């Protein structure tokens, strides 16, 4: 399997398929590159080169307890970009991966001429409730996620798929295949890495990162997102971007790239080709 080894010895797994303009996909917590398979297959067929990696401690990457901060996550992505010689890439992130994209493009993007970025159901500008973000997700909720991850992971990961995909809504058609695939990806990674990643995703602020990004950015967000509530994340991020465009989706959940891949892929293609 292909890996890039970082300066601290962490091995980062990645997929790299096809030729053409590179599309680099950044996954959410606590998943892996596999969460992008539907998008990677779609855009591969459209003539793009598609790349996705497993964040450190996630998926097939090293189950390290170290380096869990957004700067290191972005630096790990940069190691993959450098190893593959990517230029003029479009970086696409979901949830925590959207935070990673934001930090990556703000910090490393100009080195390689990043063409565009996409934030899907993403955590910026900040996730948890604070003096600066009084209507964010309460710390008690974040603490509950960390407790579930550390001590009840298998059952907790099954339970969280319900709000993640909106399967808890009246009349929702539940896909057990989608739920099991989420659980499978989550259980591949290290509990310590996932526990630390909850701290990173909940406490990191991206106000300054969003403000310095110069390339076009598409913000895609479901208005019924129960994980990253739209009013405090996507709706605010787009206002902080120099060249941001918002596309919101009434009724769609946090995991809309999976539950509504046909809609998301079509809108992504329009943005990428524009």
Secondary structure, 3 states (H helix, E strand, C coil): CCEEECCCCCEEEEEEECCCCEEEEECCCCCCHHHHHHHHHHHHHCCCEEEEECCCCCCCCCCCCCCCCHHHHHHHHHHHHHHHCCCCCEEEEECHHHHHHHHHHHHHHHHHCCCEEEEECCCCCCCECCCCCCCCECHHHHHHHHHHHHHCHHHHHHHHHHHHCCCCCCCCCCCHHHHHHHHHHHHHCCHHHHHHHHHHHHHCCCHHHHHHCCCEEEEEEECCCCCCCHHHCHHHHHHHCCCEEEEEECCCCCCHHHHCHHHHHHHHHHHHHC
